[in-house]
Amino acid sequence: MGILKGYKRIAAFVLCICLTTGIGGCGWVAEPEANNGGGQQQTALAGGGGAAREDYRLLPEAELDYLVPEQYPGIWVSLGGYDSKGSKVVYFRGRSLPETFRIMDTATGQCVYTGRLEEDRYNEETREYNSHGEFSDFVDVGEYYIECDIIGRSYSFALQEERLREQFDMTLTQIRHQGQETLSGAESVRTMLQQVIVVLLSYELYPDLYEDGDGNQIPDVLEYMTEAVRAVVGRQESAESDDLTYELAAALAKYSYIYQKYDSKYATDIVQIAAGLWQQAEKAGDLRDDARLLAAAELYRATGQRKYVTVLEASQGGLADKIQREESCRYDYLAAVTYIATKQRVTVDICDTLIRMLMNRGEQIVDGIPHLAYRKVDLSESVIDEMMWDMVLLSAVNYVITNYEYGRVIESQHYFLWGCNARSYCFWEQDISRKPSWTACYLLMLCDMRGNE
């Protein structure tokens, strides 16, 4: 037994030495230095004895290269807040969902409202359930977050009085700043022309929403548009053609029609420039330009000259013909809105046809927008552009024939843009506010929402 114990002690001692050596050596490796020019392997010499020994060097520490998946709340709210007296919706996602949600006061941590989740929808792609809840009857101004069992809490949000108006004013301020920027290149001119067209459309449809802040009897928004018009006209006169002739003619004709009651002389000068651009483009022969019919519609309304309406009512290539043949573009639908709204003489049958076509387009847009919970967030610029212009057309159609469902879709898209989505991504801050045409599209959405409060 004593001998056995002695062996065990010796074995334990040897094992400790081995482990110590192993642990100390796992970060080391015997590696000779690189060969010298004569091809002989160099060795390090040990102390005074001069005996050669191998050169041991420390290897770099191991690197752990992996990504931690981004985490987002399972409760989606509008990061831009809600109008305290307006409609308010929250969305939920999770492998399992509760039956109720709670609104919590951010300052006190107290529950101030309890609501119920509506229908569940199962998302096959994410393997999660989606639902939503409404809390439109909760109107107390303040800072809140929403929580519920199983899936946690949302980001904070505010309930404010006149929140839509505040966002409206913020958007107008952004539009003014954009109009003061230097235009460089055809694309910057194009997006500014698109902004002028859409902002003026919003003013046509909802003039009562726009104020005269400086008291000069001219709505501030028209002063912003005057600055933009002067910028694009000045550039057009001093730069080479950008192939934007019809687009520029359309924007200027629309502006002159609206601005004539405030400065008839300047409006006349502008419409003459627009007419000259039209003639120039017609001579160039680009009859398939997307903005041609919109320019014709705006010039006909502004001047009453029959040559423009002849183009609009043509049996081949006219408005009704293009839309029926599904060759129309976004500008053709805006041209249809102008044709229907003009006080000049038009053909009633064509008006009826265009109204039906606008209604059909509205239905197509609504049918093409998935439930908010299923909407993609990683969108390309072209997809965002299409989304914003669809909202312009839907807002215009909703003005012509007020439709509750259209209004709900516009409102839902508004919340989506403000971070009510799978990644809590705020499109307004990151995308919409940075491109003049998209900012204008968003302004028209706000006009629709405010006009139908």
C-alpha positions as CSV (number, residue, x, y, z in Angstrom):
1,M,0.0,0.0,0.0
2,G,2.9,2.4,0.9
3,I,4.6,1.7,-2.4
4,L,1.3,2.3,-4.3
5,K,0.8,5.6,-2.5
6,G,4.4,6.5,-3.4
7,Y,3.7,5.8,-7.1
8,K,0.5,7.9,-6.9
9,R,2.4,10.8,-5.5
10,I,5.1,10.5,-8.2
11,A,2.4,10.2,-10.9
12,A,0.6,13.2,-9.6
13,F,3.8,15.2,-9.5
14,V,4.7,14.3,-13.0
15,L,1.1,15.1,-14.2
16,C,1.3,18.5,-12.6
17,I,4.6,19.2,-14.4
18,C,3.1,18.0,-17.7
19,L,0.0,20.1,-17.3
20,T,2.0,23.1,-16.3
21,T,4.3,22.7,-19.3
22,G,1.3,22.1,-21.5
23,I,-0.6,25.1,-20.3
24,G,2.4,27.3,-20.6
25,G,3.3,25.9,-24.0
26,C,-0.1,26.0,-25.8
27,G,0.6,29.6,-26.8
28,W,4.1,28.9,-27.9
29,V,5.7,27.2,-30.9
30,A,9.2,26.3,-31.8
31,E,9.8,28.1,-35.1
32,P,13.1,28.8,-36.8
33,E,13.7,32.2,-38.1
34,A,13.6,32.8,-41.8
35,N,16.6,31.6,-43.9
36,N,19.4,34.1,-44.4
37,G,20.8,35.0,-47.7
38,G,23.2,32.0,-47.7
39,G,20.3,29.6,-47.1
40,Q,21.7,28.6,-43.7
41,Q,19.2,28.3,-40.8
42,Q,20.0,30.8,-38.0
43,T,19.8,29.8,-34.4
44,A,19.9,31.7,-31.1
45,L,22.9,31.0,-29.0
46,A,22.5,30.1,-25.4
47,G,24.4,32.0,-22.6
48,G,28.0,31.6,-22.1
49,G,28.1,27.9,-23.2
50,G,27.4,28.9,-26.7
51,A,25.1,25.9,-27.2
52,A,22.6,26.5,-29.9
53,R,18.9,26.4,-29.0
54,E,15.6,26.8,-30.8
55,D,14.0,30.2,-30.9
56,Y,10.6,30.2,-29.3
57,R,8.3,33.1,-30.2
58,L,4.8,34.0,-28.9
59,L,2.0,33.7,-31.5
60,P,-0.7,36.4,-31.7
61,E,-3.7,35.9,-29.5
62,A,-6.7,34.2,-31.2
63,E,-9.2,36.5,-32.7
64,L,-12.9,35.8,-32.3
65,D,-14.6,37.2,-35.3
66,Y,-18.4,37.0,-35.1
67,L,-21.4,39.3,-35.3
68,V,-24.0,39.7,-32.6
69,P,-27.4,39.8,-34.3
70,E,-29.1,43.2,-34.0
71,Q,-32.1,43.1,-31.7
72,Y,-35.2,45.2,-32.2
73,P,-38.3,45.6,-30.0
74,G,-41.2,43.3,-30.6
75,I,-43.5,46.3,-30.1
76,W,-43.5,49.0,-32.8
77,V,-44.6,52.6,-32.2
78,S,-44.2,55.8,-34.2
79,L,-40.9,57.4,-33.1
80,G,-42.3,60.7,-34.3
81,G,-45.1,60.4,-31.7
82,Y,-48.8,60.7,-32.1
83,D,-51.4,63.5,-32.2
84,S,-53.1,63.2,-28.8
85,K,-56.6,63.5,-30.3
86,G,-55.9,61.5,-33.5
87,S,-56.0,57.8,-34.3
88,K,-53.1,55.8,-32.7
89,V,-52.0,52.3,-33.5
90,V,-49.3,50.0,-32.1
91,Y,-48.0,46.8,-33.7
92,F,-46.7,43.6,-32.1
93,R,-44.6,40.7,-33.2
94,G,-43.4,37.5,-31.5
95,R,-43.4,33.7,-31.4
96,S,-46.2,34.0,-28.9
97,L,-48.4,37.1,-28.1
98,P,-50.3,38.1,-25.0
99,E,-53.9,39.3,-25.0
100,T,-53.4,42.8,-23.6
101,F,-50.9,45.7,-23.6
102,R,-50.2,48.5,-21.2
103,I,-49.2,52.1,-21.7
104,M,-46.7,53.2,-19.1
105,D,-45.8,56.7,-18.1
106,T,-42.1,57.2,-18.7
107,A,-41.7,59.6,-15.8
108,T,-43.5,57.6,-13.1
109,G,-43.4,54.0,-14.5
110,Q,-47.1,53.7,-13.7
111,C,-49.6,52.0,-16.0
112,V,-52.0,54.6,-17.4
113,Y,-54.0,52.6,-20.0
114,T,-54.7,49.0,-20.8
115,G,-55.7,47.8,-24.3
116,R,-56.3,44.6,-26.2
117,L,-54.4,43.1,-29.1
118,E,-56.5,42.5,-32.1
119,E,-56.4,39.6,-34.6
120,D,-53.3,37.5,-34.8
121,R,-51.6,36.8,-38.2
122,Y,-49.0,34.2,-38.6
123,N,-46.0,35.3,-40.7
124,E,-44.6,32.2,-42.4
125,E,-41.4,34.0,-43.4
126,T,-40.4,35.1,-39.8
127,R,-42.3,32.3,-38.1
128,E,-43.9,34.8,-35.8
129,Y,-47.3,36.2,-35.0
130,N,-48.2,39.7,-35.8
131,S,-51.0,41.8,-34.2
132,H,-51.9,45.4,-33.5
133,G,-53.8,47.4,-30.9
134,E,-55.5,50.8,-30.9
135,F,-55.4,53.4,-28.2
136,S,-57.1,56.3,-30.0
137,D,-59.3,56.9,-26.9
138,F,-56.3,57.7,-24.8
139,V,-55.6,61.4,-25.1
140,D,-53.5,62.4,-22.2
141,V,-50.5,64.4,-23.4
142,G,-47.1,63.0,-22.2
143,E,-44.2,60.7,-22.7
144,Y,-44.9,57.0,-22.7
145,Y,-43.8,53.5,-23.7
146,I,-45.9,50.4,-24.3
147,E,-45.2,47.1,-22.6
148,C,-46.8,43.7,-22.4
149,D,-46.1,40.2,-21.2
150,I,-43.9,37.8,-23.2
151,I,-42.4,40.4,-25.7
152,G,-41.3,43.3,-23.4
153,R,-41.5,47.0,-24.1
154,S,-41.4,49.5,-26.9
155,Y,-39.3,52.6,-27.5
156,S,-40.6,55.8,-25.9
157,F,-43.0,58.0,-27.8
158,A,-44.8,61.3,-27.2
159,L,-48.5,62.2,-27.3
160,Q,-48.8,65.8,-28.2
161,E,-51.6,68.2,-29.1
162,E,-51.4,69.3,-32.8
163,R,-48.6,66.9,-33.5
164,L,-49.6,66.6,-37.2
165,R,-49.5,70.3,-37.5
166,E,-46.0,70.4,-35.9
167,Q,-44.8,67.8,-38.4
168,F,-46.4,69.8,-41.2
169,D,-44.5,72.9,-40.1
170,M,-41.3,71.0,-39.8
171,T,-41.7,69.6,-43.3
172,L,-42.4,73.1,-44.7
173,T,-39.2,74.3,-43.0
174,Q,-37.2,71.5,-44.6
175,I,-38.7,72.4,-48.0
176,R,-37.7,76.0,-47.6
177,H,-34.1,75.0,-46.8
178,Q,-34.0,72.6,-49.7
179,G,-35.1,75.4,-52.0
180,Q,-32.2,77.5,-51.0
181,E,-29.6,74.9,-51.9
182,T,-27.5,75.3,-55.0
183,L,-28.6,73.1,-57.9
184,S,-25.9,71.1,-59.5
185,G,-26.6,68.5,-62.2
186,A,-29.7,67.4,-63.9
187,E,-30.8,65.1,-61.1
188,S,-30.9,67.9,-58.5
189,V,-32.9,70.0,-60.9
190,R,-35.3,67.1,-61.6
191,T,-36.0,66.4,-57.9
192,M,-36.5,70.1,-57.3
193,L,-39.0,70.3,-60.2
194,Q,-40.8,67.3,-58.8
195,Q,-41.0,69.1,-55.4
196,V,-42.5,72.2,-57.0
197,I,-45.1,70.2,-58.8
198,V,-46.2,68.2,-55.7
199,V,-46.1,71.1,-53.2
200,L,-48.2,73.2,-55.5
201,L,-50.6,70.3,-55.9
202,S,-50.9,70.1,-52.1
203,Y,-51.6,73.8,-52.0
204,E,-54.3,73.4,-54.7
205,L,-56.1,70.7,-52.8
206,Y,-55.6,72.0,-49.2
207,P,-55.1,75.8,-49.4
208,D,-56.6,76.4,-45.9
209,L,-53.8,74.4,-44.3
210,Y,-51.2,77.0,-45.4
211,E,-50.5,80.1,-43.5
212,D,-49.2,83.6,-44.2
213,G,-46.7,83.9,-41.4
214,D,-45.1,87.2,-42.4
215,G,-48.5,88.9,-43.1
216,N,-47.7,90.0,-46.7
217,Q,-50.9,88.4,-48.0
218,I,-49.0,85.6,-49.8
219,P,-49.0,82.1,-48.2
220,D,-45.5,81.3,-47.1
221,V,-45.4,78.1,-49.1
222,L,-45.8,80.1,-52.3
223,E,-42.9,82.2,-51.4
224,Y,-40.8,79.1,-50.9
225,M,-41.9,77.9,-54.4
226,T,-41.1,81.3,-55.9
227,E,-37.5,80.9,-54.6
228,A,-37.3,77.4,-56.1
229,V,-38.8,78.6,-59.5
230,R,-36.3,81.4,-59.7
231,A,-33.5,79.0,-59.0
232,V,-34.5,76.5,-61.8
233,V,-35.3,79.2,-64.3
234,G,-31.9,80.9,-63.7
235,R,-30.1,77.6,-64.1
236,Q,-32.1,76.8,-67.3
237,E,-31.1,80.1,-68.8
238,S,-27.4,79.7,-68.0
239,A,-26.8,76.0,-68.5
240,E,-27.0,73.4,-71.2
241,S,-30.2,71.4,-71.7
242,D,-30.8,68.7,-69.2
243,D,-33.6,66.9,-71.1
244,L,-36.0,68.3,-68.6
245,T,-37.9,70.6,-70.9
246,Y,-41.4,69.2,-70.5
247,E,-40.9,68.8,-66.8
248,L,-39.8,72.4,-66.4
249,A,-42.7,73.6,-68.5
250,A,-45.1,71.7,-66.4
251,A,-43.7,73.0,-63.1
252,L,-43.6,76.6,-64.4
253,A,-47.1,76.5,-65.9
254,K,-48.6,75.1,-62.6
255,Y,-46.8,77.8,-60.6
256,S,-48.0,80.6,-62.9
257,Y,-51.6,79.5,-62.6
258,I,-51.6,79.5,-58.8
259,Y,-49.4,82.6,-58.4
260,Q,-51.3,84.8,-60.8
261,K,-53.7,86.2,-58.1
262,Y,-50.6,87.4,-56.1
263,D,-48.4,88.8,-58.9
264,S,-50.1,88.6,-62.3
265,K,-47.1,90.2,-64.1
266,Y,-44.6,87.7,-62.8
267,A,-47.0,84.9,-63.4
268,T,-47.4,86.0,-67.0
269,D,-43.6,86.1,-67.5
270,I,-43.3,82.6,-66.1
271,V,-46.1,81.1,-68.2
272,Q,-44.5,82.6,-71.3
273,I,-41.3,80.8,-70.4
274,A,-43.3,77.6,-70.0
275,A,-44.9,78.0,-73.4
276,G,-41.6,78.6,-75.0
277,L,-40.2,75.5,-73.4
278,W,-43.2,73.5,-74.7
279,Q,-42.6,74.7,-78.2
280,Q,-38.9,73.9,-78.0
281,A,-39.6,70.4,-76.8
282,E,-42.2,69.8,-79.5
283,K,-39.8,70.8,-82.2
284,A,-37.3,68.3,-80.7
285,G,-39.8,65.6,-81.3
286,D,-39.6,63.8,-78.0
287,L,-43.3,63.0,-77.9
288,R,-42.9,60.0,-75.5
289,D,-41.5,62.1,-72.7
290,D,-43.1,61.2,-69.4
291,A,-43.9,64.8,-68.5
292,R,-45.4,65.8,-71.9
293,L,-49.0,65.3,-71.0
294,L,-48.6,67.0,-67.6
295,A,-47.1,70.0,-69.3
296,A,-50.0,70.1,-71.8
297,A,-52.5,69.9,-69.0
298,E,-50.9,72.7,-66.9
299,L,-50.4,74.9,-69.9
300,Y,-54.0,74.4,-71.0
301,R,-55.4,75.3,-67.6
302,A,-53.1,78.4,-67.4
303,T,-53.6,79.7,-71.0
304,G,-56.8,78.1,-72.4
305,Q,-55.1,77.5,-75.7
306,R,-56.6,74.6,-77.6
307,K,-53.4,73.2,-79.0
308,Y,-52.7,71.8,-75.5
309,V,-56.0,70.2,-75.0
310,T,-55.8,68.6,-78.4
311,V,-52.7,66.7,-77.3
312,L,-54.5,65.7,-74.1
313,E,-57.6,64.4,-75.8
314,A,-55.9,62.7,-78.8
315,S,-57.2,59.3,-79.5
316,Q,-53.7,58.0,-79.8
317,G,-51.2,59.1,-77.2
318,G,-53.7,61.1,-75.3
319,L,-54.4,60.7,-71.6
320,A,-57.2,58.2,-71.7
321,D,-55.5,56.2,-74.4
322,K,-52.2,55.9,-72.5
323,I,-53.8,54.9,-69.3
324,Q,-56.1,52.4,-71.0
325,R,-53.1,50.8,-72.7
326,E,-51.3,50.7,-69.4
327,E,-48.5,52.8,-70.7
328,S,-49.0,55.6,-68.3
329,C,-46.6,57.0,-65.8
330,R,-47.0,58.9,-62.5
331,Y,-47.1,62.3,-64.3
332,D,-50.0,61.1,-66.5
333,Y,-52.2,60.5,-63.4
334,L,-51.3,64.0,-62.2
335,A,-52.2,65.3,-65.6
336,A,-55.6,63.6,-65.3
337,V,-56.1,65.4,-61.9
338,T,-55.4,68.7,-63.5
339,Y,-57.6,68.0,-66.5
340,I,-60.5,67.1,-64.2
341,A,-60.0,70.2,-62.1
342,T,-59.6,72.8,-64.8
343,K,-62.2,75.5,-65.4
344,Q,-61.4,75.4,-69.1
345,R,-63.7,73.5,-71.4
346,V,-63.1,69.8,-71.5
347,T,-64.8,66.7,-72.8
348,V,-67.2,65.2,-70.2
349,D,-66.8,61.6,-71.4
350,I,-63.0,61.9,-71.0
351,C,-63.5,63.3,-67.5
352,D,-65.6,60.4,-66.5
353,T,-63.1,57.9,-68.0
354,L,-60.2,59.6,-66.2
355,I,-62.1,59.5,-62.8
356,R,-62.7,55.8,-63.2
357,M,-59.0,55.3,-64.1
358,L,-57.9,57.2,-61.1
359,M,-60.1,55.1,-58.9
360,N,-58.7,51.9,-60.4
361,R,-55.2,53.2,-59.8
362,G,-56.1,53.9,-56.2
363,E,-57.3,50.4,-55.7
364,Q,-54.1,49.0,-57.3
365,I,-51.9,51.0,-54.9
366,V,-53.9,49.8,-51.9
367,D,-53.9,46.2,-53.0
368,G,-50.1,46.4,-53.6
369,I,-49.3,47.6,-50.1
370,P,-48.9,44.6,-47.7
371,H,-50.0,44.7,-44.0
372,L,-47.6,46.9,-42.1
373,A,-46.1,43.9,-40.3
374,Y,-45.1,42.4,-43.6
375,R,-43.5,45.4,-45.1
376,K,-39.8,45.3,-46.0
377,V,-37.4,47.8,-44.4
378,D,-34.3,47.4,-46.4
379,L,-35.5,49.3,-49.4
380,S,-33.6,50.6,-52.4
381,E,-33.8,54.2,-53.5
382,S,-36.1,53.2,-56.4
383,V,-38.5,51.3,-54.1
384,I,-38.7,54.3,-51.7
385,D,-39.3,56.6,-54.7
386,E,-42.1,54.4,-56.0
387,M,-43.6,54.2,-52.5
388,M,-43.6,58.0,-52.0
389,W,-45.1,58.7,-55.4
390,D,-47.8,56.1,-54.8
391,M,-48.8,58.1,-51.7
392,V,-49.0,61.2,-53.8
393,L,-51.4,59.5,-56.2
394,L,-53.4,57.9,-53.5
395,S,-53.7,61.3,-51.6
396,A,-54.9,62.9,-54.8
397,V,-57.4,60.2,-55.5
398,N,-58.6,60.3,-51.9
399,Y,-59.3,64.0,-52.4
400,V,-61.3,63.4,-55.5
401,I,-63.3,60.5,-54.0
402,T,-62.9,60.4,-50.3
403,N,-62.4,56.8,-49.2
404,Y,-61.9,55.7,-45.6
405,E,-59.6,52.8,-46.6
406,Y,-57.4,55.1,-48.6
407,G,-57.0,57.4,-45.6
408,R,-56.1,54.5,-43.3
409,V,-53.4,53.3,-45.7
410,I,-51.9,56.8,-45.9
411,E,-51.9,57.0,-42.1
412,S,-50.4,53.5,-41.8
413,Q,-47.6,54.5,-44.3
414,H,-47.0,57.7,-42.3
415,Y,-46.3,55.6,-39.1
416,F,-44.2,53.2,-41.1
417,L,-42.0,56.1,-42.3
418,W,-41.6,57.2,-38.6
419,G,-40.1,53.9,-37.4
420,C,-43.2,51.8,-36.9
421,N,-41.6,48.8,-38.7
422,A,-39.5,45.7,-38.0
423,R,-36.3,47.5,-37.5
424,S,-37.6,50.7,-35.9
425,Y,-36.0,52.5,-38.9
426,C,-37.0,56.1,-39.3
427,F,-37.3,56.8,-43.0
428,W,-38.1,60.4,-42.4
429,E,-34.8,61.2,-40.8
430,Q,-32.6,58.9,-42.9
431,D,-34.2,59.3,-46.3
432,I,-37.3,61.3,-46.9
433,S,-36.1,64.6,-45.4
434,R,-32.9,64.5,-47.6
435,K,-34.5,64.4,-51.0
436,P,-36.7,67.4,-52.1
437,S,-39.2,65.3,-54.1
438,W,-39.8,62.8,-51.3
439,T,-40.2,65.6,-48.7
440,A,-42.9,67.1,-50.9
441,C,-44.6,63.7,-51.2
442,Y,-44.6,63.4,-47.4
443,L,-46.1,66.9,-47.2
444,L,-49.1,65.9,-49.3
445,M,-49.6,62.8,-47.1
446,L,-49.7,65.2,-44.1
447,C,-52.2,67.4,-45.9
448,D,-54.5,64.4,-46.5
449,M,-54.3,63.3,-42.8
450,R,-54.9,66.9,-41.5
451,G,-57.6,67.5,-44.0
452,N,-59.5,64.4,-42.9
453,E,-59.1,64.7,-39.1
